[in-house]
Amino acid sequence: MDSFININILDLIPLIILGAVEGAKPERMPRNTGQKGGVYLEELLSSTTNCIYDVLRMKKETFISLCVWLQVNGGLAPT
């Protein structure tokens, strides 16, 4: 019981606030839908612009350009 006497309630306020903020955050949608390889990529590229950017961290057009460049210069197969 003596350990509770030394606790300053003002020291706990930041922890309580952080817990409340963390609990109020909306749950994020999973980035992976469980599909494999090409099926997942097709599904992703047919989704919203924001979803594509959230997963790839680039615009769809940039990703397509990168794929084309890698096919021409790096031997990437379109599969």
Backbone bond lengths (Angstrom), bond angles and torsions (degrees), N, CA, C in turn:
res aa  C-N    CA-C-N  psi(-1)  N-CA   C-N-CA  omega(-1)  CA-C   N-CA-C  phi
1 M - - - 1.448 - - 1.522 112.19 -
2 D 1.320 118.82 -27.84 1.456 121.53 -178.27 1.524 112.44 -63.50
3 S 1.337 118.39 -27.30 1.465 120.61 -177.83 1.527 111.99 -67.15
4 F 1.325 118.78 -26.80 1.463 121.50 178.73 1.518 111.82 -73.55
5 I 1.299 118.11 -23.56 1.462 122.08 -177.88 1.525 110.64 -67.18
6 N 1.330 118.85 -32.97 1.461 122.67 -174.73 1.523 113.22 -86.95
7 I 1.317 119.17 -1.31 1.464 121.39 -178.94 1.517 109.84 -82.44
8 N 1.320 115.50 127.02 1.460 121.61 176.22 1.526 107.41 -93.86
9 I 1.301 117.37 119.12 1.470 122.17 -176.92 1.522 111.74 -59.21
10 L 1.326 118.07 -30.12 1.468 120.82 179.40 1.525 111.72 -67.05
11 D 1.331 117.14 -25.66 1.464 120.46 176.77 1.529 111.70 -72.04
12 L 1.319 118.03 -21.39 1.463 121.97 -177.78 1.527 112.67 -87.23
13 I 1.312 118.37 -19.25 1.470 121.38 -175.60 1.527 112.34 -58.00
14 P 1.344 120.54 -46.93 1.478 118.79 178.27 1.531 112.85 -59.23
15 L 1.316 117.32 -37.14 1.465 120.39 179.15 1.525 111.15 -67.10
16 I 1.320 116.48 -38.76 1.460 120.52 178.31 1.523 110.35 -66.03
17 I 1.329 116.59 -41.81 1.468 120.62 179.29 1.529 110.30 -64.37
18 L 1.327 117.69 -45.67 1.466 120.72 179.18 1.521 111.13 -60.30
19 G 1.325 116.77 -40.91 1.458 120.18 178.24 1.520 112.05 -63.78
20 A 1.333 116.39 -39.69 1.463 120.42 179.57 1.524 111.06 -67.28
21 V 1.329 117.20 -41.77 1.471 121.10 179.66 1.521 109.98 -65.66
22 E 1.305 116.56 -44.25 1.468 120.73 -179.95 1.524 110.84 -62.63
23 G 1.306 117.21 -39.00 1.458 121.40 179.67 1.514 113.17 -71.70
24 A 1.334 117.47 -23.32 1.463 121.50 -177.86 1.522 113.06 -87.22
25 K 1.332 117.90 -11.31 1.462 120.62 -179.68 1.521 109.99 -65.93
26 P 1.336 117.34 137.36 1.460 119.03 176.98 1.524 110.36 -69.53
27 E 1.318 115.91 148.23 1.454 119.75 178.20 1.519 108.73 -69.99
28 R 1.328 115.33 139.09 1.458 120.40 179.49 1.525 109.52 -84.37
29 M 1.309 114.36 145.90 1.457 119.77 174.80 1.526 108.08 -71.80
30 P 1.322 117.74 142.15 1.466 119.09 177.47 1.522 110.07 -65.87
31 R 1.314 116.16 143.53 1.465 120.62 -178.59 1.517 111.54 -81.12
32 N 1.307 116.83 -25.20 1.450 120.04 -178.12 1.525 108.75 -105.55
33 T 1.316 116.52 125.89 1.461 120.95 -177.73 1.525 112.27 -89.68
34 G 1.315 117.26 2.02 1.454 120.59 179.67 1.520 113.14 91.91
35 Q 1.322 117.58 -6.53 1.463 120.89 177.78 1.522 109.51 -76.13
36 K 1.311 116.55 157.22 1.453 120.93 -179.95 1.522 111.15 -96.86
37 G 1.322 115.70 148.53 1.450 126.34 170.41 1.510 118.24 30.44
38 G 1.333 114.62 -110.93 1.458 121.41 -174.59 1.518 113.43 -62.35
39 V 1.327 117.20 -35.06 1.471 120.49 179.24 1.522 109.37 -64.31
40 Y 1.346 116.42 -43.89 1.461 120.69 178.49 1.526 110.43 -63.53
41 L 1.321 116.60 -43.34 1.463 120.30 -178.53 1.528 110.79 -64.10
42 E 1.321 117.72 -42.89 1.470 120.66 176.82 1.528 110.87 -61.61
43 E 1.328 115.92 -42.91 1.457 120.86 178.44 1.533 110.38 -62.46
44 L 1.315 116.16 -43.63 1.464 120.98 179.34 1.524 111.20 -63.05
45 L 1.332 116.50 -47.41 1.467 119.71 -176.24 1.520 112.87 -70.35
46 S 1.329 117.95 -15.38 1.462 120.45 175.98 1.529 111.27 -95.47
47 S 1.332 117.34 1.58 1.460 121.27 -179.55 1.533 110.00 -87.42
48 T 1.314 116.21 -168.58 1.464 121.20 -176.30 1.522 111.57 -72.08
49 T 1.310 114.72 158.07 1.464 121.52 178.57 1.523 110.83 -58.21
50 N 1.328 116.05 -42.18 1.471 120.01 -179.68 1.521 111.68 -65.10
51 C 1.322 117.59 -40.55 1.464 121.38 179.54 1.526 110.46 -63.54
52 I 1.320 116.37 -43.95 1.463 121.28 178.48 1.520 109.85 -59.13
53 Y 1.328 116.37 -46.67 1.464 120.14 -179.21 1.524 111.30 -65.27
54 D 1.328 117.72 -40.05 1.462 121.20 180.00 1.527 111.79 -60.77
55 V 1.325 117.20 -36.83 1.458 120.78 -177.81 1.526 111.57 -84.88
56 L 1.325 117.53 -48.64 1.459 121.39 -173.82 1.522 113.90 -89.34
57 R 1.337 116.41 -18.11 1.465 123.35 -176.06 1.525 111.58 60.95
58 M 1.325 115.66 29.81 1.463 122.38 174.00 1.517 108.45 -156.14
59 K 1.326 115.75 162.66 1.464 120.06 177.83 1.522 109.86 -71.01
60 K 1.328 115.30 155.59 1.464 121.19 -179.62 1.523 110.63 -57.18
61 E 1.320 116.77 -43.30 1.469 121.04 -178.90 1.525 111.30 -61.73
62 T 1.326 116.84 -39.18 1.460 121.48 178.47 1.521 110.30 -65.07
63 F 1.337 116.79 -42.39 1.463 121.18 179.05 1.527 110.72 -62.95
64 I 1.331 117.41 -43.87 1.468 121.40 178.59 1.524 109.93 -61.92
65 S 1.329 116.98 -43.94 1.473 120.93 178.28 1.520 110.97 -61.40
66 L 1.316 116.81 -41.23 1.463 121.11 177.99 1.523 110.66 -62.50
67 C 1.326 117.08 -43.60 1.471 120.72 178.66 1.527 111.20 -61.17
68 V 1.325 116.74 -44.26 1.472 121.08 178.83 1.522 110.01 -62.02
69 W 1.339 116.30 -44.93 1.464 120.17 -179.93 1.525 110.48 -61.10
70 L 1.330 116.60 -42.47 1.466 120.07 179.94 1.523 112.15 -68.31
71 Q 1.340 117.54 -30.86 1.459 120.53 175.87 1.531 110.23 -67.77
72 V 1.318 115.98 -44.29 1.473 120.74 -177.11 1.517 111.63 -73.24
73 N 1.332 117.07 -44.51 1.469 121.06 -170.73 1.525 114.49 -103.07
74 G 1.308 117.38 -17.56 1.459 118.42 -174.23 1.521 115.78 -122.15
75 G 1.320 115.73 1.72 1.454 118.48 178.47 1.525 114.41 75.77
76 L 1.325 117.74 18.93 1.449 120.48 178.33 1.515 110.11 -67.47
77 A 1.323 116.86 131.92 1.457 121.03 177.97 1.525 108.77 -84.38
78 P 1.342 118.22 145.01 1.470 120.69 -178.44 1.522 113.31 -67.23
79 T 1.306 117.50 -6.48 1.474 119.29 176.37 1.494 109.55 -84.02
